[in-house]
Amino acid sequence: MHSSSCSSTLTNDPEASTSDAPTLLLPDWPAPSTVGALVTTRETGPSRGDFAAFNPAAHVGDDPESVVRCRDRLVAEVGDERPLLWLDQVHGARVMQSYQGGYRQRPPQADASVAFDRGHACVILTADCLPVFFCDRQGTRVGLAHAGWRGLAGGVLEASVAALGVDPEELMVWMGPAISNAQFEVGPEVFEAFVAMQPEAEIAFERSPYRLGHYMADLYRLARLRLERVGVLSISGGHFCTACEPRFYSHRRDDGRTGRMASMIWLR
């Protein structure tokens, strides 16, 4: 990450609030009332130290008891004791379309999931990558994708649209908090990967002022281009920067030792 006018300071108070209640970000999109969705922030919760204050990620080195408390709170946010479909995210394009009880012990390797009924809630974890929320205009199908640059280049959004099984023009999308182009420097291989597949993707890159041959990449614009190419027209959100805003975890800003935000979507 490079210096900018963004403030990225967050005091990790060892006496952080022990309340389990998270401070939530709710999507600003025209989804039907049957669709529930949220993103957690790090502002309040039981987590401590580098992971303060609401970290539901079990793979980052946080205290397991705090992680369980955060996850229990998310189950309560959805209500009706509905299971949460956690994923072992690998920056790929696999989409899970059903929930099985064994996933509680071993989450499936995937980077997106969908739900067509009230059997489960979709969940992903991010700390700079882009969470992309989907629903149909009737409020009968929802989905959620984890879209870092590798996932975007690999087609995770296109795979999610296909898994939802409706005309893309019937879908609505909200793009949640991710790192902004002002903070996201990438190498030439990233630029080449996108432009080789979609020449117009060049508009999502600017030459880096920091390193020769590198670029500042706009994940939001890249996602929008990929979605529009497959016919998704209703796209909201995309106005955040996880590296700039202290309410979010950021892998780049915090040199890799940090928690994760949970993004969730479900049918009420």
HELIX and SHEET records of a PDB file:
HELIX    1   1 GLY A   49  PHE A   51  5                                   3    
HELIX    2   2 PRO A   64  VAL A   78  1                                  15    
HELIX    3   3 GLY A  101  ARG A  104  5                                   4    
HELIX    4   4 TRP A  149  GLY A  154  1                                   6    
HELIX    5   5 VAL A  156  LEU A  164  1                                   9    
HELIX    6   6 PRO A  168  GLU A  170  5                                   3    
HELIX    7   7 PRO A  188  MET A  197  1                                  10    
HELIX    8   8 PRO A  199  ALA A  204  5                                   6    
HELIX    9   9 LEU A  219  ARG A  229  1                                  11    
SHEET    1   A 5 LEU A  24  LEU A  25  0                                        
SHEET    2   A 5 VAL A  35  THR A  40 -1                                        
SHEET    3   A 5 MET A 261  LEU A 267 -1                                        
SHEET    4   A 5 ALA A 121  THR A 126 -1                                        
SHEET    5   A 5 LEU A  84  LEU A  85  1                                        
SHEET    1   B 6 VAL A  95  MET A  96  0                                        
SHEET    2   B 6 ALA A 112  ALA A 115  1                                        
SHEET    3   B 6 VAL A 142  ALA A 147 -1                                        
SHEET    4   B 6 LEU A 130  ASP A 136 -1                                        
SHEET    5   B 6 LEU A 171  MET A 175 -1                                        
SHEET    6   B 6 SER A 234  GLY A 237  1                                        
SHEET    1   C 3 GLU A 185  VAL A 186  0                                        
SHEET    2   C 3 TYR A 215  ALA A 217 -1                                        
SHEET    3   C 3 PHE A 205  ARG A 207 -1                                        
END                                                                             
